């Protein structure tokens, strides 16, 4: 486990850092689970 990311309570700090490094909000949303949700929905159909 990387230092500072011991559990999910640290994710907001991770996402803030990624934004500061130029990640788009859309990419962060995908990282946060939207890709997984999209896959689940496509499998259900």
QUIJOMO-V263347 format. One record per residue. N is the residue number from 0. RES is the residue in three letters. PHI is phi in whole degrees, -180 to 180 (999 if undefined). D_LAST is the distance of its C-alpha to the last C-alpha in Angstrom with 1 decimal. Layout:
# QUIJOMO-V263347
N;RES;PHI;D_LAST
N;RES;PHI;D_LAST
This chain:
# QUIJOMO-V263347
0;UNK;999;35.8
1;UNK;-64;37.1
2;UNK;-58;39.9
3;UNK;91;38.7
4;UNK;-126;35.1
5;UNK;-65;35.9
6;UNK;-157;33.1
7;UNK;-66;30.4
8;UNK;-66;33.2
9;UNK;-91;34.2
10;UNK;-58;31.0
11;UNK;-57;32.4
12;UNK;-67;35.4
13;UNK;-62;33.3
14;UNK;-64;31.2
15;UNK;-63;34.5
16;UNK;-67;36.0
17;UNK;-64;33.1
18;UNK;-60;33.5
19;UNK;-63;37.2
20;UNK;-92;36.6
21;UNK;101;34.7
22;UNK;-68;31.0
23;UNK;-82;29.1
24;UNK;-62;27.5
25;UNK;-62;24.1
26;UNK;-66;24.6
27;UNK;-67;25.7
28;UNK;-62;22.7
29;UNK;-63;20.5
30;UNK;-60;22.9
31;UNK;-77;22.7
32;UNK;135;19.1
33;UNK;-64;17.0
34;UNK;-62;15.9
35;UNK;-64;14.8
36;UNK;-62;12.8
37;UNK;-61;11.2
38;UNK;-64;10.3
39;UNK;-58;9.0
40;UNK;-64;6.7
41;UNK;-69;5.5
42;UNK;-71;5.5
43;UNK;-67;3.8
44;UNK;-81;0.0
